[in-house]
Amino acid sequence: MDVSSPCQENVTSTSNSTRKTEIHNDVNDYNVLAEGDQVTGLVDFGDMVHTHTICDLAIAMAYTTLGADDVLQVIKEMALGYNEFMPVAKEELTVLFPMMRMRLAISACMAAHQMRLRPDDPYLSISQEPIRRILPKLLTLDVNDVHDLLKNSLA
């Protein structure tokens, strides 16, 4: 299955209408500080970029699904939580799930390349096994079905 085409099609068609800001660009469990269930901060701002605002949610969702039993429930809950603080626009919903899948595909490709350059660095493979397990499952989900789930959940 092609991961990039749905992402490219959706991002290209909405690129001029989605919000763009500076984003963290690497929200994952190694970069989020928390006390209990309360997020208290973020670390590691080395990947920060100016891009589609919704990318931060897509990235956080991507890493949160790793190891999740019910991926659709995680995606829905994260979108609902994000929407409470920053309402997700219709155009952003269109790109959210394709961007999420694309992030995991990019992570797998980048890690494979970096592991060839630095085979003794265990950090580079830290997320790769969970990505190998979850990405094929995510690719079986229809982009339009997930979009409809998110649209109906946030309505």
Rosetta blueprint (number, residue, H / E / L):
1 M L
2 D L
3 V L
4 S H
5 S H
6 P H
7 C H
8 Q H
9 E H
10 N H
11 V H
12 T H
13 S H
14 T H
15 S L
16 N L
17 S L
18 T L
19 R L
20 K E
21 T E
22 E E
23 I E
24 H L
25 N L
26 D L
27 V L
28 N L
29 D L
30 Y L
31 N L
32 V E
33 L E
34 A E
35 E E
36 G L
37 D L
38 Q E
39 V E
40 T E
41 G E
42 L E
43 V L
44 D L
45 F L
46 G L
47 D L
48 M L
49 V E
50 H E
51 T E
52 H E
53 T L
54 I H
55 C H
56 D H
57 L H
58 A H
59 I H
60 A H
61 M H
62 A H
63 Y H
64 T H
65 T H
66 L L
67 G L
68 A L
69 D L
70 D L
71 V H
72 L H
73 Q H
74 V H
75 I H
76 K H
77 E H
78 M H
79 A H
80 L H
81 G H
82 Y H
83 N H
84 E H
85 F H
86 M L
87 P L
88 V L
89 A L
90 K H
91 E H
92 E H
93 L H
94 T H
95 V H
96 L H
97 F H
98 P H
99 M H
100 M H
101 R H
102 M H
103 R H
104 L H
105 A H
106 I H
107 S H
108 A H
109 C H
110 M H
111 A H
112 A H
113 H H
114 Q H
115 M H
116 R H
117 L H
118 R L
119 P L
120 D L
121 D L
122 P H
123 Y H
124 L H
125 S H
126 I L
127 S L
128 Q H
129 E H
130 P H
131 I H
132 R H
133 R H
134 I H
135 L H
136 P H
137 K H
138 L H
139 L H
140 T H
141 L L
142 D L
143 V H
144 N H
145 D H
146 V H
147 H H
148 D H
149 L H
150 L H
151 K H
152 N H
153 S H
154 L H
155 A L
